[in-house]
Amino acid sequence: MVDRSFARSFGVALASVVLLGACSDGPVDSQTAQLDIFAEAHQVVIEEGPVTASVFLAPLDPEIGDRLHLKLEVTAREGVDVVMPAFADALGRYAIVDFRPVERRDVDGSFHSQRYTLEAPFSGRHRIPRLRITFTDRRDAEPKEYELLTDEVPFQVRSVLPSDAFATELDPLRGELEIATTLLWLWIALGVGIVGSGAFYFYRQWSMRRAIEFVELAHERALRRLADLENAGLPDATALDRWYVELSDIVRRYIEERFQLRAPELTTEEFLAAAESSVDLGTRQSLLKAFLERCDAVKFARYSPDSAESQEAIMSARRFLEETAAAETAVAS
């Protein structure tokens, strides 16, 4: 027969071991850590037929220096093939610290995930641009290809400087400096000025050449997207809204890159008001206004244009792109 005091002592010791094991700091499961990061996050969800896309951005209130965590999750039903955005597509304005893609399949369909760790270049207003997902629906006899654009995710990055950082008073003037010291500093300042002027000149020449190249790239990029949209065919009644959103986005994104007006973050009224002061747009503002108002009528007023009007909208967009690019080429030459 086992001694009762020994059994009691053994039970106390066993309970102590269990408690110590429960209280010890073990390794944190990586999936749990990811859930904690996105527990409070900006989130947008969009669904297109058999595909659902969700975009998460954390933290909610970042300050400059904080790392941003962006996650794109896509679920698709069985028989649907999904192509996720290429690495860094539309995210070139941010520094990419880490990238982790995940893909799983089961009997019900597939799950796709892309997770980025980003750094914002400066404080102020930012946005995660629309991300493009393409998918092929093979559930019917004839496979069909589709595109899904997520919504933009606007957010604000706080500055670490206090609001009154530049409101402090200057210290009073110091006493007179010795003449030799003053002359030394004057020579140093003169030398720095000469070197700085030369560096600024060469930087300006370099930046002007890069700006011209960038405009050409923005123009080519916009025309290529416009050609893809036109080759896909004019929209029917069920695809009008999505088609005009894409057409408007092509022109707005080109304007953002070409004229630095941050057009995708503004409403049409706000953008047109800002464009009035743009010398580069010149007489093309009326053409742009008519084009954007036509797109807004479809997106917000539920106007249903016919095929001829949609073809005319394509031609107006191409005319605007070609005329503004031609104007830039004339200035550069």
C-alpha positions as CSV (number, residue, x, y, z in Angstrom):
1,M,0.0,0.0,0.0
2,V,1.4,3.4,-1.0
3,D,2.0,5.8,1.9
4,R,-0.5,8.6,1.9
5,S,2.0,11.3,2.8
6,F,4.2,10.2,-0.1
7,A,1.2,10.4,-2.5
8,R,0.3,13.8,-1.2
9,S,3.9,15.1,-1.7
10,F,4.0,13.6,-5.2
11,G,0.8,15.3,-6.2
12,V,2.0,18.7,-4.9
13,A,5.2,18.4,-6.9
14,L,3.4,17.4,-10.0
15,A,1.0,20.4,-9.7
16,S,4.0,22.7,-9.3
17,V,5.6,21.4,-12.5
18,V,2.4,21.9,-14.4
19,L,2.0,25.5,-13.1
20,L,5.6,26.4,-13.9
21,G,5.2,25.0,-17.4
22,A,2.0,27.1,-17.9
23,C,3.6,30.3,-16.6
24,S,6.9,30.0,-18.5
25,D,7.4,32.1,-21.6
26,G,7.3,29.6,-24.5
27,P,7.7,30.5,-28.2
28,V,4.8,32.5,-29.7
29,D,3.0,30.9,-32.5
30,S,3.6,32.9,-35.7
31,Q,0.0,32.7,-36.8
32,T,-1.1,34.2,-33.4
33,A,1.4,37.0,-33.8
34,Q,0.0,37.8,-37.2
35,L,-3.6,37.9,-35.8
36,D,-2.4,40.3,-33.1
37,I,-0.9,42.7,-35.7
38,F,-4.2,42.9,-37.6
39,A,-6.5,42.8,-34.6
40,E,-7.1,46.5,-35.1
41,A,-6.5,47.5,-38.8
42,H,-8.0,49.4,-41.7
43,Q,-10.0,46.9,-43.7
44,V,-11.7,46.9,-47.1
45,V,-13.5,43.9,-48.7
46,I,-14.7,43.5,-52.3
47,E,-16.4,40.6,-53.9
48,E,-16.6,39.7,-57.6
49,G,-18.5,36.6,-58.4
50,P,-16.7,33.5,-57.0
51,V,-13.8,35.6,-55.7
52,T,-13.5,37.7,-52.5
53,A,-10.6,40.0,-51.7
54,S,-9.8,41.6,-48.4
55,V,-7.1,44.3,-47.7
56,F,-5.8,44.9,-44.1
57,L,-3.5,47.7,-43.0
58,A,-2.1,48.1,-39.5
59,P,-1.5,49.9,-37.3
60,L,-4.6,52.2,-37.3
61,D,-2.6,55.3,-36.2
62,P,1.0,55.0,-37.3
63,E,3.7,57.7,-36.7
64,I,6.7,58.2,-38.9
65,G,9.2,55.4,-38.3
66,D,6.6,52.8,-37.6
67,R,6.5,49.8,-39.9
68,L,3.2,49.3,-41.8
69,H,1.8,45.8,-42.2
70,L,-0.3,45.2,-45.3
71,K,-2.1,42.0,-46.0
72,L,-4.1,41.0,-49.1
73,E,-6.2,37.9,-48.7
74,V,-8.2,36.3,-51.6
75,T,-10.5,33.3,-51.5
76,A,-11.9,31.6,-54.6
77,R,-14.3,28.8,-55.2
78,E,-13.2,25.5,-56.6
79,G,-12.7,25.7,-60.4
80,V,-11.4,29.3,-60.3
81,D,-7.7,30.1,-60.9
82,V,-6.4,33.2,-59.2
83,V,-3.3,35.3,-60.2
84,M,-2.2,37.6,-57.4
85,P,-0.6,41.0,-58.0
86,A,3.1,40.9,-58.9
87,F,5.6,41.7,-56.2
88,A,5.6,45.4,-55.3
89,D,2.9,46.2,-58.0
90,A,1.6,49.7,-57.3
91,L,3.6,49.9,-54.0
92,G,6.8,51.5,-55.4
93,R,6.3,54.6,-53.3
94,Y,7.0,52.6,-50.1
95,A,10.1,50.9,-48.9
96,I,9.4,47.1,-48.8
97,V,11.1,45.5,-45.8
98,D,9.5,42.0,-46.0
99,F,7.2,40.0,-48.3
100,R,5.5,36.7,-47.5
101,P,3.2,35.0,-50.0
102,V,0.9,32.0,-49.0
103,E,-1.3,29.7,-51.0
104,R,-3.6,26.9,-50.0
105,R,-6.1,24.7,-51.8
106,D,-8.8,22.4,-50.6
107,V,-12.0,20.7,-51.9
108,D,-13.9,24.0,-51.6
109,G,-11.5,26.3,-53.4
110,S,-8.3,28.1,-52.8
111,F,-6.8,30.7,-50.4
112,H,-4.2,33.2,-51.4
113,S,-2.4,35.7,-49.2
114,Q,0.3,38.3,-49.7
115,R,1.8,40.1,-46.7
116,Y,4.1,43.2,-46.9
117,T,6.0,45.0,-44.3
118,L,6.4,48.6,-45.5
119,E,7.9,51.9,-44.4
120,A,6.3,55.3,-45.3
121,P,8.8,57.8,-46.7
122,F,7.3,60.8,-44.9
123,S,4.5,61.8,-42.5
124,G,1.1,63.1,-43.7
125,R,-1.6,61.7,-45.9
126,H,-1.0,58.4,-47.7
127,R,-3.0,55.7,-49.4
128,I,-2.6,52.1,-50.3
129,P,-3.5,52.1,-54.0
130,R,-5.9,49.7,-55.7
131,L,-4.5,46.2,-56.1
132,R,-5.3,44.2,-59.2
133,I,-6.3,40.5,-59.0
134,T,-7.0,38.5,-62.2
135,F,-8.8,35.2,-62.2
136,T,-10.1,32.6,-64.7
137,D,-13.5,30.9,-64.1
138,R,-13.2,27.3,-65.4
139,R,-16.5,26.1,-64.0
140,D,-18.3,26.5,-67.3
141,A,-17.5,24.8,-70.6
142,E,-15.8,28.0,-71.9
143,P,-13.3,29.5,-69.3
144,K,-13.7,33.3,-68.8
145,E,-11.1,35.7,-67.5
146,Y,-12.0,38.6,-65.1
147,E,-10.2,41.3,-63.2
148,L,-10.9,42.5,-59.6
149,L,-9.7,45.9,-58.3
150,T,-9.6,46.5,-54.5
151,D,-10.6,49.8,-53.1
152,E,-7.9,52.3,-52.0
153,V,-7.0,52.4,-48.3
154,P,-6.3,56.0,-47.1
155,F,-4.4,56.6,-43.9
156,Q,-2.5,59.2,-42.0
157,V,1.1,59.0,-40.7
158,R,1.8,61.2,-37.7
159,S,4.9,63.3,-37.3
160,V,7.0,62.7,-34.2
161,L,7.6,66.5,-33.8
162,P,5.4,68.4,-31.4
163,S,2.9,70.8,-32.9
164,D,4.8,73.8,-31.5
165,A,8.3,72.5,-32.5
166,F,9.0,75.6,-34.6
167,A,7.3,78.1,-32.3
168,T,10.1,78.5,-29.8
169,E,12.0,81.8,-29.5
170,L,15.5,82.2,-30.7
171,D,18.3,82.6,-28.3
172,P,19.7,86.2,-27.9
173,L,22.7,87.2,-29.9
174,R,26.1,86.4,-28.5
175,G,28.9,88.8,-28.0
176,E,31.4,90.0,-30.8
177,L,33.6,87.4,-32.3
178,E,37.2,87.9,-33.0
179,I,38.0,89.1,-36.5
180,A,40.2,86.1,-37.4
181,T,37.5,83.7,-36.4
182,T,34.9,85.6,-38.4
183,L,37.0,85.7,-41.5
184,L,37.7,81.9,-41.2
185,W,34.0,81.2,-41.0
186,L,33.3,83.5,-44.0
187,W,35.9,81.6,-46.1
188,I,34.3,78.3,-45.0
189,A,30.8,79.5,-45.9
190,L,32.0,80.8,-49.3
191,G,33.6,77.4,-50.1
192,V,30.5,75.5,-49.0
193,G,28.4,77.9,-51.1
194,I,30.5,77.3,-54.2
195,V,30.4,73.5,-53.8
196,G,26.7,73.5,-53.0
197,S,25.9,75.6,-56.0
198,G,27.8,73.3,-58.3
199,A,26.1,70.2,-56.7
200,F,22.7,71.8,-57.0
201,Y,23.3,72.6,-60.7
202,F,24.3,69.0,-61.6
203,Y,21.4,67.6,-59.5
204,R,18.9,69.9,-61.3
205,Q,20.2,68.8,-64.7
206,W,20.0,65.1,-63.6
207,S,16.5,65.5,-62.1
208,M,15.2,67.3,-65.2
209,R,16.4,64.4,-67.4
210,R,14.8,61.9,-64.9
211,A,11.5,63.9,-64.9
212,I,11.3,63.7,-68.7
213,E,11.9,59.9,-68.6
214,F,9.3,59.5,-65.9
215,V,6.7,61.4,-67.9
216,E,7.4,59.2,-70.9
217,L,7.0,56.1,-68.7
218,A,3.8,57.4,-67.2
219,H,2.4,58.1,-70.6
220,E,3.3,54.7,-72.0
221,R,2.0,53.0,-68.9
222,A,-1.4,54.8,-69.2
223,L,-1.7,54.0,-72.9
224,R,-0.9,50.4,-72.3
225,R,-3.7,50.1,-69.7
226,L,-6.0,51.9,-72.0
227,A,-5.3,49.5,-74.8
228,D,-5.9,46.5,-72.5
229,L,-9.2,48.0,-71.5
230,E,-10.3,48.6,-75.1
231,N,-9.2,45.2,-76.3
232,A,-11.3,43.6,-73.6
233,G,-14.4,45.1,-75.3
234,L,-17.0,47.7,-74.5
235,P,-19.0,47.0,-71.3
236,D,-22.5,45.6,-71.1
237,A,-25.1,46.8,-68.6
238,T,-23.7,44.6,-65.8
239,A,-20.1,45.8,-66.2
240,L,-20.6,49.5,-66.8
241,D,-19.7,50.7,-63.2
242,R,-16.5,48.6,-63.1
243,W,-15.5,49.5,-66.6
244,Y,-15.8,53.3,-66.0
245,V,-14.0,53.0,-62.6
246,E,-11.0,51.4,-64.4
247,L,-11.2,54.1,-67.2
248,S,-11.2,56.9,-64.7
249,D,-8.4,55.3,-62.7
250,I,-6.2,55.2,-65.8
251,V,-6.5,58.9,-66.4
252,R,-6.3,59.9,-62.7
253,R,-3.2,57.8,-62.0
254,Y,-1.5,59.3,-65.1
255,I,-2.3,62.8,-63.8
256,E,-0.9,61.9,-60.4
257,E,2.4,60.7,-61.9
258,R,2.6,63.4,-64.6
259,F,1.5,66.5,-62.8
260,Q,2.0,65.6,-59.1
261,L,-1.6,66.6,-58.3
262,R,-2.4,63.4,-56.2
263,A,-5.6,63.1,-58.2
264,P,-6.7,59.7,-57.0
265,E,-7.1,61.0,-53.4
266,L,-9.4,63.9,-54.4
267,T,-13.0,64.1,-55.4
268,T,-13.7,65.3,-59.0
269,E,-14.7,68.7,-57.7
270,E,-11.5,69.0,-55.5
271,F,-9.3,67.9,-58.3
272,L,-10.7,70.3,-60.9
273,A,-10.3,73.1,-58.5
274,A,-6.7,72.2,-58.0
275,A,-6.2,71.8,-61.7
276,E,-7.3,75.3,-62.5
277,S,-3.9,76.6,-61.2
278,S,-1.9,74.1,-63.3
279,V,-0.1,75.7,-66.1
280,D,0.8,72.3,-67.6
281,L,-2.8,71.3,-68.1
282,G,-3.6,74.6,-69.9
283,T,-6.6,74.5,-72.3
284,R,-7.0,70.8,-71.7
285,Q,-8.8,71.4,-68.5
286,S,-12.2,71.6,-70.2
287,L,-11.5,68.2,-71.9
288,L,-10.6,66.7,-68.6
289,K,-13.6,68.1,-66.8
290,A,-16.0,66.7,-69.4
291,F,-14.3,63.3,-69.2
292,L,-14.4,63.0,-65.4
293,E,-18.0,64.2,-65.1
294,R,-19.0,61.6,-67.6
295,C,-17.3,58.9,-65.6
296,D,-18.9,60.2,-62.3
297,A,-22.3,60.1,-63.9
298,V,-22.0,56.4,-64.4
299,K,-20.4,55.7,-61.0
300,F,-22.6,57.8,-58.8
301,A,-25.7,58.9,-60.8
302,R,-26.4,55.4,-62.2
303,Y,-26.3,56.8,-65.8
304,S,-26.2,54.0,-68.4
305,P,-24.4,55.1,-71.6
306,D,-24.6,53.1,-74.8
307,S,-21.7,51.6,-76.7
308,A,-21.2,54.7,-78.8
309,E,-20.8,56.9,-75.7
310,S,-18.4,54.4,-74.1
311,Q,-16.3,54.3,-77.3
312,E,-16.2,58.2,-77.2
313,A,-15.0,58.1,-73.6
314,I,-12.1,55.8,-74.6
315,M,-11.2,58.3,-77.4
316,S,-11.4,61.3,-75.0
317,A,-9.1,59.6,-72.6
318,R,-6.6,58.7,-75.3
319,R,-6.7,62.3,-76.7
320,F,-6.0,63.7,-73.3
321,L,-3.0,61.4,-72.7
322,E,-1.5,62.0,-76.2
323,E,-1.9,65.8,-76.0
324,T,-0.4,66.2,-72.6
325,A,2.5,63.9,-73.5
326,A,3.0,65.9,-76.7
327,A,3.1,69.1,-74.8
328,E,5.8,67.8,-72.5
329,T,7.9,66.6,-75.4
330,A,7.7,70.1,-77.0
331,V,8.8,71.8,-73.8
332,A,11.7,69.3,-73.3
333,S,13.0,69.8,-76.8
